[in-house]
Amino acid sequence: MYQTPDEVLKSWMHCVNNGDIDNLVNLYHETALLIPTFSSRLLNNRESIHAYFKQLFQRKELSLALHHKTLIHQEIGDKTHSLSGIYCWRFDIDGELFNFEARFCYMLNFNSSQPIRLHHSSQIPRTL
């Protein structure tokens, strides 16, 4: 069972970078909500979360890098934490590598071995 937000994030990123969809989806609680980076849908069950990552993992050269200095950890209550920051998705589109910086926020509860209760990730918009 996970003890800290950093452990969850490290595991989540490891799963993404290694295409480990089953262990990735198992980080999400059965009642979790995912507001994904590359979809306009709200995903509120494991089947839809699995389908989203299955489609994303079909991208060639998919990788994810964390901007460590952006991490913000907040303790919300007993064994409940939020973790926010910025990461950068990278994958191939028609033979060219593209980077997609995104901000993220997790709501984590450590009373379960599936700590992710909410995960919101959105591309950073261009500034005016």
N, CA, C and O atoms as CSV, one atom per row, in Angstrom:
chain,resi,resn,atom,element,x,y,z
A,1,MET,N,N,0.843,-1.171,0.000
A,1,MET,CA,C,0.000,0.000,0.000
A,1,MET,C,C,0.894,1.242,0.000
A,1,MET,O,O,1.957,1.256,0.620
A,2,TYR,N,N,0.454,2.262,-0.692
A,2,TYR,CA,C,1.221,3.489,-0.815
A,2,TYR,C,C,1.088,4.328,0.449
A,2,TYR,O,O,0.055,4.311,1.119
A,3,GLN,N,N,2.156,5.064,0.763
A,3,GLN,CA,C,2.184,5.891,1.966
A,3,GLN,C,C,2.261,7.381,1.669
A,3,GLN,O,O,1.847,8.198,2.492
A,4,THR,N,N,2.794,7.752,0.483
A,4,THR,CA,C,2.986,9.166,0.182
A,4,THR,C,C,2.512,9.475,-1.239
A,4,THR,O,O,2.482,8.588,-2.092
A,5,PRO,N,N,2.141,10.737,-1.492
A,5,PRO,CA,C,1.784,11.142,-2.851
A,5,PRO,C,C,2.918,10.923,-3.849
A,5,PRO,O,O,2.673,10.545,-4.994
A,6,ASP,N,N,4.145,11.157,-3.424
A,6,ASP,CA,C,5.284,10.966,-4.321
A,6,ASP,C,C,5.403,9.515,-4.784
A,6,ASP,O,O,5.754,9.264,-5.938
A,7,GLU,N,N,5.117,8.560,-3.902
A,7,GLU,CA,C,5.159,7.145,-4.271
A,7,GLU,C,C,4.121,6.834,-5.344
A,7,GLU,O,O,4.400,6.095,-6.288
A,8,VAL,N,N,2.934,7.396,-5.199
A,8,VAL,CA,C,1.868,7.161,-6.174
A,8,VAL,C,C,2.263,7.757,-7.524
A,8,VAL,O,O,2.147,7.094,-8.555
A,9,LEU,N,N,2.724,8.997,-7.518
A,9,LEU,CA,C,3.111,9.649,-8.764
A,9,LEU,C,C,4.250,8.901,-9.444
A,9,LEU,O,O,4.228,8.711,-10.660
A,10,LYS,N,N,5.234,8.482,-8.679
A,10,LYS,CA,C,6.359,7.731,-9.251
A,10,LYS,C,C,5.867,6.433,-9.891
A,10,LYS,O,O,6.293,6.082,-10.991
A,11,SER,N,N,4.984,5.730,-9.213
A,11,SER,CA,C,4.434,4.491,-9.750
A,11,SER,C,C,3.594,4.758,-11.000
A,11,SER,O,O,3.700,4.033,-11.989
A,12,TRP,N,N,2.757,5.802,-10.952
A,12,TRP,CA,C,1.903,6.154,-12.081
A,12,TRP,C,C,2.751,6.476,-13.311
A,12,TRP,O,O,2.465,5.998,-14.409
A,13,MET,N,N,3.798,7.289,-13.123
A,13,MET,CA,C,4.664,7.652,-14.246
A,13,MET,C,C,5.437,6.444,-14.773
A,13,MET,O,O,5.633,6.312,-15.981
A,14,HIS,N,N,5.869,5.577,-13.889
A,14,HIS,CA,C,6.560,4.353,-14.307
A,14,HIS,C,C,5.644,3.514,-15.195
A,14,HIS,O,O,6.069,3.000,-16.229
A,15,CYS,N,N,4.390,3.383,-14.783
A,15,CYS,CA,C,3.426,2.609,-15.578
A,15,CYS,C,C,3.212,3.252,-16.948
A,15,CYS,O,O,3.188,2.552,-17.960
A,16,VAL,N,N,3.058,4.559,-16.988
A,16,VAL,CA,C,2.874,5.254,-18.270
A,16,VAL,C,C,4.090,5.032,-19.158
A,16,VAL,O,O,3.949,4.648,-20.319
A,17,ASN,N,N,5.267,5.267,-18.628
A,17,ASN,CA,C,6.487,5.194,-19.435
A,17,ASN,C,C,6.858,3.776,-19.843
A,17,ASN,O,O,7.698,3.582,-20.722
A,18,ASN,N,N,6.234,2.778,-19.207
A,18,ASN,CA,C,6.505,1.385,-19.553
A,18,ASN,C,C,5.308,0.688,-20.187
A,18,ASN,O,O,5.342,-0.521,-20.416
A,19,GLY,N,N,4.258,1.440,-20.469
A,19,GLY,CA,C,3.080,0.860,-21.119
A,19,GLY,C,C,2.366,-0.172,-20.282
A,19,GLY,O,O,1.732,-1.077,-20.825
A,20,ASP,N,N,2.454,-0.056,-18.970
A,20,ASP,CA,C,1.867,-1.030,-18.045
A,20,ASP,C,C,0.439,-0.600,-17.689
A,20,ASP,O,O,0.189,-0.036,-16.624
A,21,ILE,N,N,-0.473,-0.878,-18.593
A,21,ILE,CA,C,-1.840,-0.383,-18.448
A,21,ILE,C,C,-2.574,-0.999,-17.256
A,21,ILE,O,O,-3.329,-0.303,-16.577
A,22,ASP,N,N,-2.365,-2.284,-16.993
A,22,ASP,CA,C,-3.096,-2.940,-15.902
A,22,ASP,C,C,-2.718,-2.360,-14.545
A,22,ASP,O,O,-3.596,-2.041,-13.742
A,23,ASN,N,N,-1.425,-2.221,-14.280
A,23,ASN,CA,C,-1.009,-1.645,-13.000
A,23,ASN,C,C,-1.349,-0.161,-12.913
A,23,ASN,O,O,-1.609,0.355,-11.826
A,24,LEU,N,N,-1.347,0.528,-14.055
A,24,LEU,CA,C,-1.742,1.930,-14.076
A,24,LEU,C,C,-3.206,2.072,-13.657
A,24,LEU,O,O,-3.525,2.857,-12.763
A,25,VAL,N,N,-4.075,1.329,-14.289
A,25,VAL,CA,C,-5.508,1.414,-13.983
A,25,VAL,C,C,-5.790,0.966,-12.554
A,25,VAL,O,O,-6.727,1.462,-11.927
A,26,ASN,N,N,-5.001,0.044,-12.035
A,26,ASN,CA,C,-5.193,-0.416,-10.657
A,26,ASN,C,C,-4.851,0.649,-9.617
A,26,ASN,O,O,-5.193,0.489,-8.445
A,27,LEU,N,N,-4.187,1.724,-10.016
A,27,LEU,CA,C,-3.942,2.832,-9.092
A,27,LEU,C,C,-5.209,3.652,-8.842
A,27,LEU,O,O,-5.315,4.353,-7.836
A,28,TYR,N,N,-6.165,3.557,-9.763
A,28,TYR,CA,C,-7.411,4.311,-9.666
A,28,TYR,C,C,-8.430,3.528,-8.853
A,28,TYR,O,O,-8.678,2.353,-9.122
A,29,HIS,N,N,-9.013,4.173,-7.870
A,29,HIS,CA,C,-10.067,3.570,-7.069
A,29,HIS,C,C,-11.249,3.232,-7.969
A,29,HIS,O,O,-11.435,3.864,-9.008
A,30,GLU,N,N,-12.037,2.258,-7.588
A,30,GLU,CA,C,-13.171,1.847,-8.432
A,30,GLU,C,C,-14.180,2.968,-8.644
A,30,GLU,O,O,-14.959,2.916,-9.597
A,31,THR,N,N,-14.186,3.975,-7.784
A,31,THR,CA,C,-15.093,5.120,-7.944
A,31,THR,C,C,-14.365,6.380,-8.416
A,31,THR,O,O,-14.911,7.480,-8.335
A,32,ALA,N,N,-13.141,6.219,-8.906
A,32,ALA,CA,C,-12.324,7.371,-9.310
A,32,ALA,C,C,-12.924,8.095,-10.512
A,32,ALA,O,O,-13.658,7.522,-11.318
A,33,LEU,N,N,-12.581,9.368,-10.595
A,33,LEU,CA,C,-12.930,10.196,-11.743
A,33,LEU,C,C,-11.631,10.658,-12.392
A,33,LEU,O,O,-10.751,11.203,-11.725
A,34,LEU,N,N,-11.521,10.435,-13.698
A,34,LEU,CA,C,-10.389,10.919,-14.478
A,34,LEU,C,C,-10.911,11.957,-15.471
A,34,LEU,O,O,-11.796,11.673,-16.278
A,35,ILE,N,N,-10.352,13.152,-15.395
A,35,ILE,CA,C,-10.601,14.198,-16.390
A,35,ILE,C,C,-9.315,14.235,-17.208
A,35,ILE,O,O,-8.344,14.879,-16.809
A,36,PRO,N,N,-9.302,13.546,-18.354
A,36,PRO,CA,C,-8.047,13.285,-19.052
A,36,PRO,C,C,-7.537,14.427,-19.918
A,36,PRO,O,O,-8.281,15.324,-20.312
A,37,THR,N,N,-6.255,14.360,-20.196
A,37,THR,CA,C,-5.567,15.374,-20.986
A,37,THR,C,C,-6.054,15.410,-22.428
A,37,THR,O,O,-6.231,16.488,-22.996
A,38,PHE,N,N,-6.270,14.252,-23.020
A,38,PHE,CA,C,-6.517,14.165,-24.456
A,38,PHE,C,C,-7.924,13.678,-24.791
A,38,PHE,O,O,-8.132,13.011,-25.804
A,39,SER,N,N,-8.869,14.008,-23.954
A,39,SER,CA,C,-10.260,13.648,-24.219
A,39,SER,C,C,-11.168,14.687,-23.573
A,39,SER,O,O,-10.820,15.275,-22.549
A,40,SER,N,N,-12.319,14.907,-24.169
A,40,SER,CA,C,-13.280,15.846,-23.599
A,40,SER,C,C,-14.271,15.154,-22.667
A,40,SER,O,O,-15.141,15.809,-22.092
A,41,ARG,N,N,-14.150,13.857,-22.514
A,41,ARG,CA,C,-15.070,13.088,-21.677
A,41,ARG,C,C,-14.587,12.996,-20.238
A,41,ARG,O,O,-13.389,13.037,-19.960
A,42,LEU,N,N,-15.539,12.871,-19.339
A,42,LEU,CA,C,-15.229,12.570,-17.942
A,42,LEU,C,C,-15.304,11.065,-17.790
A,42,LEU,O,O,-16.304,10.450,-18.158
A,43,LEU,N,N,-14.265,10.473,-17.256
A,43,LEU,CA,C,-14.189,9.014,-17.147
A,43,LEU,C,C,-14.365,8.624,-15.689
A,43,LEU,O,O,-13.533,8.958,-14.846
A,44,ASN,N,N,-15.444,7.920,-15.395
A,44,ASN,CA,C,-15.754,7.634,-13.995
A,44,ASN,C,C,-15.916,6.156,-13.679
A,44,ASN,O,O,-16.606,5.791,-12.727
A,45,ASN,N,N,-15.279,5.305,-14.481
A,45,ASN,CA,C,-15.220,3.882,-14.126
A,45,ASN,C,C,-13.949,3.286,-14.726
A,45,ASN,O,O,-13.348,3.849,-15.641
A,46,ARG,N,N,-13.570,2.169,-14.202
A,46,ARG,CA,C,-12.301,1.560,-14.616
A,46,ARG,C,C,-12.292,1.180,-16.090
A,46,ARG,O,O,-11.256,1.270,-16.748
A,47,GLU,N,N,-13.434,0.757,-16.610
A,47,GLU,CA,C,-13.490,0.354,-18.014
A,47,GLU,C,C,-13.174,1.533,-18.925
A,47,GLU,O,O,-12.407,1.390,-19.877
A,48,SER,N,N,-13.755,2.695,-18.646
A,48,SER,CA,C,-13.496,3.863,-19.497
A,48,SER,C,C,-12.070,4.386,-19.292
A,48,SER,O,O,-11.443,4.851,-20.244
A,49,ILE,N,N,-11.565,4.316,-18.084
A,49,ILE,CA,C,-10.178,4.723,-17.822
A,49,ILE,C,C,-9.221,3.800,-18.568
A,49,ILE,O,O,-8.256,4.258,-19.179
A,50,HIS,N,N,-9.492,2.504,-18.514
A,50,HIS,CA,C,-8.666,1.527,-19.236
A,50,HIS,C,C,-8.704,1.799,-20.739
A,50,HIS,O,O,-7.663,1.783,-21.396
A,51,ALA,N,N,-9.879,2.045,-21.281
A,51,ALA,CA,C,-10.019,2.299,-22.723
A,51,ALA,C,C,-9.253,3.556,-23.126
A,51,ALA,O,O,-8.621,3.586,-24.182
A,52,TYR,N,N,-9.308,4.583,-22.296
A,52,TYR,CA,C,-8.584,5.828,-22.587
A,52,TYR,C,C,-7.080,5.564,-22.677
A,52,TYR,O,O,-6.435,5.956,-23.649
A,53,PHE,N,N,-6.526,4.899,-21.663
A,53,PHE,CA,C,-5.087,4.651,-21.675
A,53,PHE,C,C,-4.695,3.657,-22.767
A,53,PHE,O,O,-3.612,3.771,-23.343
A,54,LYS,N,N,-5.548,2.697,-23.055
A,54,LYS,CA,C,-5.256,1.759,-24.135
A,54,LYS,C,C,-5.093,2.504,-25.453
A,54,LYS,O,O,-4.180,2.212,-26.225
A,55,GLN,N,N,-5.972,3.462,-25.711
A,55,GLN,CA,C,-5.864,4.258,-26.931
A,55,GLN,C,C,-4.614,5.144,-26.899
A,55,GLN,O,O,-3.901,5.243,-27.898
A,56,LEU,N,N,-4.347,5.783,-25.765
A,56,LEU,CA,C,-3.176,6.644,-25.639
A,56,LEU,C,C,-1.881,5.851,-25.809
A,56,LEU,O,O,-0.935,6.335,-26.431
A,57,PHE,N,N,-1.834,4.640,-25.261
A,57,PHE,CA,C,-0.624,3.825,-25.325
A,57,PHE,C,C,-0.332,3.313,-26.735
A,57,PHE,O,O,0.732,2.741,-26.971
A,58,GLN,N,N,-1.240,3.506,-27.654
A,58,GLN,CA,C,-0.983,3.126,-29.044
A,58,GLN,C,C,-0.103,4.158,-29.760
A,58,GLN,O,O,0.395,3.895,-30.854
A,59,ARG,N,N,0.085,5.313,-29.152
A,59,ARG,CA,C,0.950,6.344,-29.727
A,59,ARG,C,C,2.400,5.871,-29.689
A,59,ARG,O,O,2.874,5.364,-28.672
A,60,LYS,N,N,3.091,6.042,-30.801
A,60,LYS,CA,C,4.504,5.655,-30.877
A,60,LYS,C,C,5.338,6.626,-30.058
A,60,LYS,O,O,5.069,7.827,-30.012
A,61,GLU,N,N,6.363,6.070,-29.412
A,61,GLU,CA,C,7.335,6.841,-28.623
A,61,GLU,C,C,6.695,7.639,-27.503
A,61,GLU,O,O,7.156,8.731,-27.169
A,62,LEU,N,N,5.646,7.105,-26.929
A,62,LEU,CA,C,4.966,7.770,-25.818
A,62,LEU,C,C,5.876,7.819,-24.596
A,62,LEU,O,O,6.459,6.811,-24.197
A,63,SER,N,N,5.985,9.005,-24.010
A,63,SER,CA,C,6.719,9.146,-22.750
A,63,SER,C,C,6.151,10.329,-21.984
A,63,SER,O,O,5.435,11.170,-22.528
A,64,LEU,N,N,6.489,10.364,-20.728
A,64,LEU,CA,C,6.007,11.413,-19.838
A,64,LEU,C,C,7.155,11.842,-18.934
A,64,LEU,O,O,7.847,11.003,-18.357
A,65,ALA,N,N,7.352,13.151,-18.813
A,65,ALA,CA,C,8.398,13.693,-17.947
A,65,ALA,C,C,7.767,14.686,-16.981
A,65,ALA,O,O,6.874,15.450,-17.347
A,66,LEU,N,N,8.235,14.662,-15.771
A,66,LEU,CA,C,7.722,15.526,-14.711
A,66,LEU,C,C,8.597,16.772,-14.575
A,66,LEU,O,O,9.824,16.687,-14.636
A,67,HIS,N,N,7.964,17.916,-14.392
A,67,HIS,CA,C,8.674,19.136,-14.023
A,67,HIS,C,C,8.676,19.174,-12.481
A,67,HIS,O,O,7.751,19.695,-11.858
A,68,HIS,N,N,9.725,18.615,-11.897
A,68,HIS,CA,C,9.779,18.389,-10.448
A,68,HIS,C,C,9.559,19.651,-9.613
A,68,HIS,O,O,8.929,19.592,-8.557
A,69,LYS,N,N,10.065,20.770,-10.072
A,69,LYS,CA,C,9.959,22.003,-9.285
A,69,LYS,C,C,8.535,22.535,-9.189
A,69,LYS,O,O,8.268,23.438,-8.398
A,70,THR,N,N,7.620,21.989,-9.983
A,70,THR,CA,C,6.239,22.482,-9.970
A,70,THR,C,C,5.349,21.742,-8.968
A,70,THR,O,O,4.203,22.139,-8.757
A,71,LEU,N,N,5.849,20.693,-8.361
A,71,LEU,CA,C,5.015,19.873,-7.480
A,71,LEU,C,C,4.536,20.642,-6.248
A,71,LEU,O,O,5.307,21.317,-5.565
A,72,ILE,N,N,3.252,20.514,-5.997
A,72,ILE,CA,C,2.644,21.096,-4.795
A,72,ILE,C,C,1.857,19.987,-4.108
A,72,ILE,O,O,0.938,19.409,-4.688
A,73,HIS,N,N,2.227,19.705,-2.883
A,73,HIS,CA,C,1.579,18.661,-2.083
A,73,HIS,C,C,0.804,19.332,-0.962
A,73,HIS,O,O,1.339,20.180,-0.248
A,74,GLN,N,N,-0.458,18.951,-0.811
A,74,GLN,CA,C,-1.273,19.478,0.278
A,74,GLN,C,C,-1.925,18.312,1.020
A,74,GLN,O,O,-2.499,17.410,0.410
A,75,GLU,N,N,-1.826,18.351,2.328
A,75,GLU,CA,C,-2.534,17.369,3.143
A,75,GLU,C,C,-3.930,17.929,3.393
A,75,GLU,O,O,-4.082,19.017,3.948
A,76,ILE,N,N,-4.946,17.177,2.980
A,76,ILE,CA,C,-6.332,17.629,3.071
A,76,ILE,C,C,-6.976,17.174,4.379
A,76,ILE,O,O,-7.704,17.929,5.022
A,77,GLY,N,N,-6.702,15.953,4.755
A,77,GLY,CA,C,-7.278,15.379,5.966
A,77,GLY,C,C,-6.596,14.068,6.263
A,77,GLY,O,O,-5.534,13.765,5.720
A,78,ASP,N,N,-7.210,13.301,7.123
A,78,ASP,CA,C,-6.651,12.015,7.519
A,78,ASP,C,C,-6.460,11.116,6.299
A,78,ASP,O,O,-7.432,10.632,5.719
A,79,LYS,N,N,-5.222,10.898,5.920
A,79,LYS,CA,C,-4.829,10.039,4.807
A,79,LYS,C,C,-5.358,10.509,3.454
A,79,LYS,O,O,-5.426,9.723,2.509
A,80,THR,N,N,-5.732,11.781,3.353
A,80,THR,CA,C,-6.193,12.351,2.093
A,80,THR,C,C,-5.274,13.510,1.715
A,80,THR,O,O,-5.015,14.407,2.517
A,81,HIS,N,N,-4.790,13.471,0.482
A,81,HIS,CA,C,-3.809,14.446,0.014
A,81,HIS,C,C,-4.139,14.862,-1.413
A,81,HIS,O,O,-4.792,14.135,-2.162
A,82,SER,N,N,-3.668,16.057,-1.765
A,82,SER,CA,C,-3.687,16.448,-3.176
A,82,SER,C,C,-2.239,16.620,-3.625
A,82,SER,O,O,-1.357,16.971,-2.841
A,83,LEU,N,N,-2.030,16.366,-4.888
A,83,LEU,CA,C,-0.715,16.538,-5.489
A,83,LEU,C,C,-0.932,17.166,-6.857
A,83,LEU,O,O,-1.649,16.617,-7.693
A,84,SER,N,N,-0.308,18.320,-7.080
A,84,SER,CA,C,-0.477,19.056,-8.325
A,84,SER,C,C,0.884,19.420,-8.893
A,84,SER,O,O,1.885,19.474,-8.179
A,85,GLY,N,N,0.894,19.670,-10.199
A,85,GLY,CA,C,2.123,20.081,-10.850
A,85,GLY,C,C,1.963,20.111,-12.349
A,85,GLY,O,O,0.855,20.194,-12.879
A,86,ILE,N,N,3.100,20.040,-13.023
A,86,ILE,CA,C,3.129,20.062,-14.480
A,86,ILE,C,C,3.986,18.903,-14.966
A,86,ILE,O,O,5.078,18.656,-14.455
A,87,TYR,N,N,3.468,18.202,-15.960
A,87,TYR,CA,C,4.248,17.181,-16.646
A,87,TYR,C,C,4.153,17.406,-18.135
A,87,TYR,O,O,3.335,18.197,-18.604
A,88,CYS,N,N,4.992,16.707,-18.879
A,88,CYS,CA,C,5.044,16.891,-20.326
A,88,CYS,C,C,4.899,15.534,-21.006
A,88,CYS,O,O,5.749,14.655,-20.862
A,89,TRP,N,N,3.814,15.382,-21.746
A,89,TRP,CA,C,3.589,14.201,-22.575
A,89,TRP,C,C,4.382,14.388,-23.870
A,89,TRP,O,O,4.532,15.504,-24.367
A,90,ARG,N,N,4.877,13.289,-24.394
A,90,ARG,CA,C,5.602,13.330,-25.660
A,90,ARG,C,C,5.249,12.078,-26.449
A,90,ARG,O,O,5.312,10.963,-25.932
A,91,PHE,N,N,4.877,12.278,-27.705
A,91,PHE,CA,C,4.642,11.132,-28.574
A,91,PHE,C,C,4.701,11.550,-30.034
A,91,PHE,O,O,4.680,12.734,-30.373
A,92,ASP,N,N,4.776,10.535,-30.884
A,92,ASP,CA,C,4.919,10.701,-32.315
A,92,ASP,C,C,3.550,10.929,-32.969
A,92,ASP,O,O,2.580,10.227,-32.686
A,93,ILE,N,N,3.506,11.923,-33.840
A,93,ILE,CA,C,2.342,12.143,-34.693
A,93,ILE,C,C,2.862,12.266,-36.122
A,93,ILE,O,O,3.554,13.223,-36.467
A,94,ASP,N,N,2.519,11.294,-36.931
A,94,ASP,CA,C,2.924,11.291,-38.343
A,94,ASP,C,C,4.428,11.456,-38.520
A,94,ASP,O,O,4.883,12.208,-39.383
A,95,GLY,N,N,5.194,10.745,-37.693
A,95,GLY,CA,C,6.650,10.742,-37.841
A,95,GLY,C,C,7.370,11.895,-37.180
A,95,GLY,O,O,8.588,12.017,-37.311
A,96,GLU,N,N,6.640,12.751,-36.465
A,96,GLU,CA,C,7.272,13.880,-35.780
A,96,GLU,C,C,6.911,13.826,-34.296
A,96,GLU,O,O,5.757,13.588,-33.940
A,97,LEU,N,N,7.914,14.051,-33.427
A,97,LEU,CA,C,7.678,14.048,-31.990
A,97,LEU,C,C,7.101,15.392,-31.546
A,97,LEU,O,O,7.616,16.455,-31.891
A,98,PHE,N,N,6.025,15.315,-30.776
A,98,PHE,CA,C,5.393,16.509,-30.230
A,98,PHE,C,C,5.397,16.450,-28.713
A,98,PHE,O,O,5.302,15.373,-28.124
A,99,ASN,N,N,5.507,17.614,-28.086
A,99,ASN,CA,C,5.431,17.750,-26.632
A,99,ASN,C,C,4.127,18.443,-26.278
A,99,ASN,O,O,3.715,19.401,-26.933
A,100,PHE,N,N,3.479,17.940,-25.221
A,100,PHE,CA,C,2.236,18.521,-24.737
A,100,PHE,C,C,2.374,18.740,-23.237
A,100,PHE,O,O,2.223,17.803,-22.453
A,101,GLU,N,N,2.661,19.976,-22.837
A,101,GLU,CA,C,2.741,20.260,-21.413
A,101,GLU,C,C,1.329,20.294,-20.846
A,101,GLU,O,O,0.406,20.831,-21.459
A,102,ALA,N,N,1.185,19.713,-19.673
A,102,ALA,CA,C,-0.129,19.644,-19.034
A,102,ALA,C,C,0.020,19.867,-17.537
A,102,ALA,O,O,1.005,19.457,-16.923
A,103,ARG,N,N,-0.964,20.513,-16.975
A,103,ARG,CA,C,-1.036,20.653,-15.515
A,103,ARG,C,C,-1.894,19.498,-15.009
A,103,ARG,O,O,-2.794,19.025,-15.705
A,104,PHE,N,N,-1.605,19.055,-13.803
A,104,PHE,CA,C,-2.353,17.917,-13.250
A,104,PHE,C,C,-2.649,18.144,-11.783
A,104,PHE,O,O,-1.991,18.925,-11.096
A,105,CYS,N,N,-3.655,17.438,-11.337
A,105,CYS,CA,C,-4.000,17.419,-9.919
A,105,CYS,C,C,-4.569,16.056,-9.585
A,105,CYS,O,O,-5.464,15.559,-10.269
A,106,TYR,N,N,-4.048,15.459,-8.537
A,106,TYR,CA,C,-4.566,14.194,-8.010
A,106,TYR,C,C,-5.178,14.447,-6.637
A,106,TYR,O,O,-4.657,15.239,-5.851
A,107,MET,N,N,-6.269,13.778,-6.361
A,107,MET,CA,C,-6.793,13.668,-5.001
A,107,MET,C,C,-6.564,12.209,-4.621
A,107,MET,O,O,-7.068,11.294,-5.271
A,108,LEU,N,N,-5.800,12.017,-3.564
A,108,LEU,CA,C,-5.366,10.678,-3.157
A,108,LEU,C,C,-5.884,10.358,-1.766
A,108,LEU,O,O,-5.917,11.213,-0.882
A,109,ASN,N,N,-6.290,9.104,-1.593
A,109,ASN,CA,C,-6.699,8.633,-0.275
A,109,ASN,C,C,-5.953,7.341,0.009
A,109,ASN,O,O,-6.056,6.374,-0.746
A,110,PHE,N,N,-5.201,7.333,1.102
A,110,PHE,CA,C,-4.326,6.214,1.416
A,110,PHE,C,C,-4.974,5.147,2.292
A,110,PHE,O,O,-4.275,4.323,2.882
A,111,ASN,N,N,-6.297,5.154,2.382
A,111,ASN,CA,C,-7.007,4.083,3.074
A,111,ASN,C,C,-7.205,2.877,2.163
A,111,ASN,O,O,-7.802,1.882,2.574
A,112,SER,N,N,-6.715,2.955,0.946
A,112,SER,CA,C,-6.914,1.907,-0.047
A,112,SER,C,C,-5.619,1.682,-0.805
A,112,SER,O,O,-4.778,2.577,-0.883
A,113,SER,N,N,-5.453,0.491,-1.364
A,113,SER,CA,C,-4.295,0.219,-2.209
A,113,SER,C,C,-4.479,0.847,-3.590
A,113,SER,O,O,-3.564,0.814,-4.413
A,114,GLN,N,N,-5.659,1.420,-3.848
A,114,GLN,CA,C,-5.965,2.130,-5.089
A,114,GLN,C,C,-6.244,3.582,-4.714
A,114,GLN,O,O,-7.402,3.987,-4.608
A,115,PRO,N,N,-5.180,4.370,-4.511
A,115,PRO,CA,C,-5.323,5.671,-3.861
A,115,PRO,C,C,-5.893,6.803,-4.717
A,115,PRO,O,O,-6.364,7.799,-4.169
A,116,ILE,N,N,-5.862,6.677,-6.046
A,116,ILE,CA,C,-6.307,7.800,-6.875
A,116,ILE,C,C,-7.833,7.857,-6.886
A,116,ILE,O,O,-8.497,6.948,-7.384
A,117,ARG,N,N,-8.374,8.934,-6.332
A,117,ARG,CA,C,-9.826,9.149,-6.315
A,117,ARG,C,C,-10.249,10.138,-7.387
A,117,ARG,O,O,-11.347,10.042,-7.935
A,118,LEU,N,N,-9.362,11.098,-7.686
A,118,LEU,CA,C,-9.626,12.097,-8.712
A,118,LEU,C,C,-8.303,12.436,-9.383
A,118,LEU,O,O,-7.286,12.629,-8.717
A,119,HIS,N,N,-8.330,12.505,-10.698
A,119,HIS,CA,C,-7.141,12.890,-11.465
A,119,HIS,C,C,-7.621,13.805,-12.582
A,119,HIS,O,O,-8.376,13.392,-13.461
A,120,HIS,N,N,-7.175,15.042,-12.532
A,120,HIS,CA,C,-7.501,16.022,-13.570
A,120,HIS,C,C,-6.205,16.402,-14.255
A,120,HIS,O,O,-5.218,16.736,-13.599
A,121,SER,N,N,-6.212,16.351,-15.574
A,121,SER,CA,C,-5.036,16.710,-16.353
A,121,SER,C,C,-5.504,17.480,-17.582
A,121,SER,O,O,-6.386,17.025,-18.311
A,122,SER,N,N,-4.910,18.641,-17.805
A,122,SER,CA,C,-5.316,19.439,-18.962
A,122,SER,C,C,-4.094,20.118,-19.571
A,122,SER,O,O,-3.177,20.554,-18.875
A,123,GLN,N,N,-4.121,20.190,-20.895
A,123,GLN,CA,C,-3.025,20.855,-21.586
A,123,GLN,C,C,-2.961,22.316,-21.160
A,123,GLN,O,O,-3.986,22.961,-20.938
A,124,ILE,N,N,-1.759,22.816,-21.054
A,124,ILE,CA,C,-1.561,24.202,-20.686
A,124,ILE,C,C,-1.886,25.056,-21.920
A,124,ILE,O,O,-1.275,24.884,-22.975
A,125,PRO,N,N,-2.840,25.965,-21.783
A,125,PRO,CA,C,-3.200,26.797,-22.948
A,125,PRO,C,C,-2.108,27.817,-23.253
A,125,PRO,O,O,-1.316,28.188,-22.387
A,126,ARG,N,N,-2.092,28.239,-24.457
A,126,ARG,CA,C,-1.167,29.308,-24.825
A,126,ARG,C,C,-1.621,30.583,-24.145
A,126,ARG,O,O,-2.820,30.835,-24.024
A,127,THR,N,N,-0.686,31.373,-23.710
A,127,THR,CA,C,-1.034,32.613,-23.033
A,127,THR,C,C,-1.328,33.708,-24.050
A,127,THR,O,O,-0.835,33.687,-25.177
A,128,LEU,N,N,-2.134,34.652,-23.626
A,128,LEU,CA,C,-2.491,35.769,-24.516
A,128,LEU,C,C,-1.378,36.796,-24.573
A,128,LEU,O,O,-1.502,37.803,-25.271
